[in-house]
Amino acid sequence: MQPEEISYSQLDITESFGDNLRLTPEDWIATIPLTKLTPDGRGLPPADASDETVYEFALRLSQLRESIPIPTDGVYCPVCHIANIELSKLRTPCPQCGRALLKFGWD
């Protein structure tokens, strides 16, 4: 992916800004794939992409996001569409599918 093709730093969002403020480290919240809101979004996988393709896109974006220290970031699974506030869970298995969790921004 070329830098000029990057418009997003993750593939999902939550319903509202500040959702993370009400969560505990044990809580998981549902996320919304950006492809549902912006199906033709630049830098997003196609809306009908396979789970493997979605994860590959998200992994590359997470690596970019991981290069920037953002202490309020958490983690998410772009396949199961869940997020958690604990950045210490980065790269640990998703509780639903077992894929490594990726970096997630709340705002």
VEXDREN-2710 file (C-alpha; in Angstrom, 1 decimal):
% VEXDREN-2710
k/r/px/py/pz
1/MET/0.0/0.0/0.0
2/GLN/1.4/3.4/-1.0
3/PRO/1.3/6.2/1.5
4/GLU/-1.0/8.3/-0.7
5/GLU/-3.5/5.4/-0.6
6/ILE/-3.8/5.5/3.2
7/SER/-6.9/7.4/4.4
8/TYR/-7.5/5.3/7.5
9/SER/-5.4/3.9/10.3
10/GLN/-7.9/1.1/11.2
11/LEU/-10.8/-0.7/9.6
12/ASP/-13.5/-0.3/12.3
13/ILE/-14.9/2.4/14.5
14/THR/-17.3/2.3/17.5
15/GLU/-20.8/3.8/17.5
16/SER/-19.8/7.0/19.5
17/PHE/-16.8/9.0/20.5
18/GLY/-15.8/8.3/24.0
19/ASP/-17.1/4.7/24.1
20/ASN/-13.9/3.7/25.7
21/LEU/-14.5/5.9/28.7
22/ARG/-17.2/3.6/30.1
23/LEU/-15.4/0.3/29.6
24/THR/-13.3/-1.7/32.0
25/PRO/-10.3/-3.9/30.9
26/GLU/-12.6/-6.9/30.9
27/ASP/-15.2/-5.3/28.6
28/TRP/-15.5/-5.8/24.8
29/ILE/-17.5/-3.5/22.7
30/ALA/-18.9/-4.1/19.2
31/THR/-17.2/-2.2/16.4
32/ILE/-18.6/-1.2/13.0
33/PRO/-16.6/-1.9/9.8
34/LEU/-15.8/1.3/7.9
35/THR/-16.7/-0.5/4.7
36/LYS/-20.4/-0.4/5.8
37/LEU/-20.2/3.3/6.2
38/THR/-17.9/4.1/3.3
39/PRO/-18.0/1.1/0.9
40/ASP/-15.7/2.8/-1.6
41/GLY/-13.4/4.3/0.9
42/ARG/-9.9/4.9/-0.3
43/GLY/-7.5/2.5/1.4
44/LEU/-10.2/0.1/2.6
45/PRO/-10.6/-3.4/1.5
46/PRO/-13.6/-4.2/-0.8
47/ALA/-16.9/-4.6/1.1
48/ASP/-17.1/-8.2/0.0
49/ALA/-13.5/-9.0/0.9
50/SER/-12.7/-12.3/2.7
51/ASP/-11.8/-12.4/6.3
52/GLU/-8.2/-13.1/5.4
53/THR/-8.0/-10.0/3.1
54/VAL/-9.7/-7.8/5.8
55/TYR/-7.2/-9.0/8.4
56/GLU/-4.2/-8.4/6.0
57/PHE/-5.4/-4.8/5.4
58/ALA/-5.9/-4.3/9.1
59/LEU/-2.5/-5.7/10.0
60/ARG/-0.7/-3.3/7.7
61/LEU/-2.7/-0.4/9.2
62/SER/-2.0/-1.6/12.7
63/GLN/1.7/-1.7/12.0
64/LEU/1.5/1.9/10.9
65/ARG/-0.5/2.9/14.0
66/GLU/1.9/1.0/16.3
67/SER/4.7/3.3/15.1
68/ILE/2.9/6.2/16.8
69/PRO/2.7/6.2/20.6
70/ILE/-1.0/6.9/21.5
71/PRO/-1.5/6.0/25.1
72/THR/-5.3/5.9/24.8
73/ASP/-5.3/3.3/22.1
74/GLY/-6.7/-0.1/22.7
75/VAL/-7.0/-3.3/20.6
76/TYR/-9.5/-4.8/18.2
77/CYS/-10.3/-7.7/15.9
78/PRO/-11.2/-6.5/12.4
79/VAL/-12.8/-9.9/11.6
80/CYS/-15.0/-10.3/14.8
81/HIS/-15.6/-6.6/15.1
82/ILE/-14.9/-6.2/18.8
83/ALA/-12.6/-3.8/20.7
84/ASN/-11.1/-3.5/24.2
85/ILE/-9.3/-0.7/26.0
86/GLU/-6.3/-2.6/27.1
87/LEU/-3.3/-1.9/24.8
88/SER/-1.4/-4.6/26.7
89/LYS/-3.5/-7.1/24.8
90/LEU/-1.9/-6.1/21.5
91/ARG/-1.0/-9.2/19.4
92/THR/-2.6/-11.5/21.9
93/PRO/-5.3/-13.9/20.5
94/CYS/-8.8/-12.6/19.8
95/PRO/-11.2/-14.2/22.3
96/GLN/-13.5/-15.2/19.5
97/CYS/-11.4/-16.2/16.5
98/GLY/-7.8/-16.5/17.9
99/ARG/-6.2/-14.0/15.4
100/ALA/-3.8/-11.6/16.9
101/LEU/-5.5/-8.4/18.2
102/LEU/-4.5/-5.2/16.4
103/LYS/-4.1/-1.6/17.6
104/PHE/-7.3/0.4/17.8
105/GLY/-7.9/4.2/18.2
106/TRP/-11.0/5.4/20.0
107/ASP/-11.2/8.9/18.4
END
